[in-house]
């Protein structure tokens, strides 16, 4: 489907949702996070996405923070912030498992049916992240400069045949492009290793991402016990010293988005 | 008792003692691209993933069946999935 057709289809869908809302007022359940059933309920008056009130739902072995309101499409940044603010509110009393933005159900029964097969897994994850928070590390660099430097290195190491035909030259070009990516990943990995060395003693579960964006060498997510956040901060300040060609920023505490699923649990 | 401080780029990394965690700031600076990128990376790309279904009806007649499989994703993740190379200078503040 072309971009223009997709945009038109989306406008038609949004219009049909508006009409449906006018006749039937379909409400959907927006889910923010998963908790243990006995964890604290939201503060009275807590508002979530689109200003809708947040409430707790206790299911079989799990609790959920949800809000109910008309189905809305689109993902303006403001809705993402509203979602995260609810998750952070939950984090104050007990570490939740954040649910990815956009997870909606037609009612509580549908939500419970969807989560029921995963109750043991999610309870295990809740135990894993209990009393912990996520701290983020972002290593930024000038992506264009790094790519240029990597390209120059690859060119200096490449010997192309003067008699090569167009096919061979094309393959050599593709190989050079792949080699540039390898050089970039190796450089990002080396820098990441240097930053990580400051946290190694804490033996934290970690999720690493290399080259997630053009101007980001790597990101880290650490799972840190609440009582160790002070120590983490000290290690973070040391990690920022004597850095060249990169800038390191830290964020958090976050709810453990990166450790919400077993596949993302990572390890030290 | 808390250990508080401000990082050189203005982010407050504050840790409370035992008890309630003192979170940094209640609002994110919308002009801080790194904060926004961190938010998008987490809220759109991570967290528990469960599919949800919604049927929209008018007068009892099902009109639209939407299978909401959390298709919302960050731009860079979508590009990786589609094997589309990132373009330098992409502005991640536009999320649709």
Interface residues (C-beta under 8 A of the other chain):
Chain A: X13 X16 X17 X19 X20 X23 X24 X26 X28 X31 X34 X71 X74 X75 X76 X77 X80 X81 X83 X84 X85 X88 X91 X92 X93 X97 X98 X99 X100 X101 X102 X103 X104 X105 X106 X110 X111 X114 X115 X118 X122 X133 X134 X136 X138 X140 X143 X144 X147 X212 X213 X214 X215 X216 X219 X226 X227 X229 X230 X232 X233 X236 X237 X240 X249 X250 X251 X252 X253 X254 X257 X258 X260 X261 X264
Chain B: X3 X5 X7 X8 X9 X11 X13 X15 X18 X20 X21 X23 X24 X26 X27 X28 X30 X34 X35 X36 X37 X38 X39 X40 X41 X42 X43 X44 X45 X46 X47 X48 X49 X50 X51 X52 X53 X54 X55 X56 X57 X58 X59 X63 X64 X68 X70 X71 X72 X76 X86 X87 X88 X89 X90 X92 X93 X95 X96
